[in-house]
Amino acid sequence: MTVVYLCQSGCCPAVVIEDDRVLIGEEGNQVVLKKDEWNALVEKILSGELKKL
């Protein structure tokens, strides 16, 4: 399992990468992506289809 916090202090929402799913957010306000959904999101970021706001 890998946990990445969206801020330096670790009190922000997190991205939790497990074997077969990825959880994004915080308890009570969380999105769960299956492995193929996560991979599709990463591909869109890497291809430039999704960019910074």
C-alpha positions in Angstrom: 0.0 0.0 0.0 1.2 3.5 -0.8 -0.2 6.7 0.8 0.4 10.1 -0.7 -1.0 13.2 1.1 -1.9 16.3 -0.9 -0.1 18.5 1.5 3.2 18.4 3.4 1.8 18.0 6.9 -0.3 14.8 6.3 -3.6 16.3 7.5 -5.0 16.8 4.0 -6.9 14.3 1.8 -4.8 11.4 0.6 -4.4 9.1 -2.3 -4.2 5.5 -1.0 -3.0 3.0 -3.6 -3.8 -0.6 -2.8 -3.3 -3.7 -4.9 -6.6 -3.5 -6.8 -8.1 -0.1 -6.0 -7.2 3.5 -5.3 -8.9 5.7 -2.7 -8.9 9.4 -3.1 -10.1 11.8 -0.4 -10.7 11.5 3.2 -13.0 9.4 5.4 -16.7 10.2 4.6 -15.7 12.0 1.4 -13.9 9.4 -0.7 -13.8 8.2 -4.3 -12.8 4.6 -5.0 -11.2 3.9 -8.4 -10.7 0.3 -9.7 -7.2 -0.5 -11.1 -8.2 0.1 -14.7 -10.0 3.4 -13.8 -6.8 4.6 -12.0 -4.7 3.6 -15.0 -7.0 5.5 -17.4 -6.7 8.6 -15.2 -2.9 8.4 -15.1 -2.8 7.9 -18.9 -4.9 11.1 -19.4 -2.5 13.1 -17.2 0.6 11.7 -18.9 -0.8 12.3 -22.4 -1.6 16.0 -21.5 -5.3 15.6 -21.9 -5.6 16.6 -18.2 -3.6 19.6 -17.1 -3.2 21.9 -14.1 -6.1 24.3 -13.4 
